[in-house]
Amino acid sequence: MVYCKRCGKKLEDDANFCSVCGNSLKDFKTEEFTVSSDDLVKTVKKLIHEGNVRRIIIKDENGKILLDLPATVGLIGAVIAPWLAALGVIGAIATKCTIVVERRK
């Protein structure tokens, strides 16, 4: 049996995605770094434009997930504007944020 790395759910051996949280079971690498709230929006915009990003997760100082952006958001410019507005609000309430970036290998 295969287990989801994100939620721990037991899955079928031939599954490509978790049936509970939607996490991809394919290989990807994860990077994690901390930015100040002032640089949050600028950093996320830069990551989206890189093109090989699969998912961006924004966490607060305590590790609580504040925003989870799928890679498809970067494909459509009109859809990204509300996400960036939400990042601005997150930047206003959090002093430091951790950005977790999942990239395709």
N, C-alpha and C positions, 0 to 999 in steps of 0.2 A: 504494500500500500504506500501511497504517496501522501505527504502532509503539506498543507499550504504553509509557506514560510511566514506569511503575514498574520493569518488568524488561527492556524493550527488545525483546521478542519481536515478530517481524513477524506481522501479523494481516490477516484479510480486511477489505476496505473497509466492509462492512456489520456488522461485529462490534460488540456492545454491551459485551462483557466480554473480558478477556484469557483465553485458554484455558490459560495456564501458571500465572499468579498470581491470577487471579480479579478483578483490578482493573477497576473500571468505566471505560469510555471516555467516559462522559458528562461534561459540564462540572461541575466543582465547584471551590471555592476552598479553599486550604490556608492555615492559620495555624500558626505555630510559636512557642512561647514556653518559657522555662526556669522551673522552679519548684524549690524546695527539697524535700527528701525528706519534710519534715514536712507540707507542703501538698499532696502528690501525691494522696492518696486523696480529700481534700475537693474539689480542683479537678476531678478526673475525675468525681466524683458530680455536681457542678454542670454540667459539660459534657453528661453523659448526659441530665440532666433538661431541657436546653434544647430538645431535640427535633429540631433541624435538623442534627445531627451525623451524618455518614455513617460515619466511622471515626476511632478514636483510636489513635495510635501513640506508645508510650513508648520513648524512647531514653536511653541512659546518656551520661556526659560525653564518651565517645569516638565517639558517633554510632551505636553498636550497638543494633539494635532488641531491646528486652527483652519487649515485649508489644504485640500488635496486636489491638485490640478492634473488631469489626464493629458497626455501628449496631444490629443486631437484638438485641444483648445488652441494650440499654436497654429493650426492649419487655417483657421477662419478669423480674420482680423476683427470683424464686427462682434464676435463672441468674446474676444479677449478683454474688451473695455470694462465690462462689469467685474471681471476677475481682478483687474488692476485697481479698480475702485475699492474692492474688498481688501486688497493688499494695503491700500492707503489707510484704511480704517484699522487694520491689524497693526500697521506701523505706528499709529497714533496711540494704541493702548499697550503695546509691548515694547520694552526697551531693547531687548536683544531677541533675535529669532534664529532658529536653526533651520537651515534649508537642507532637505534630503532630496537628492537628485538620483533618479534611476535612469541609467543609460543603456542602450542596446550594446551588446558586445560586438 
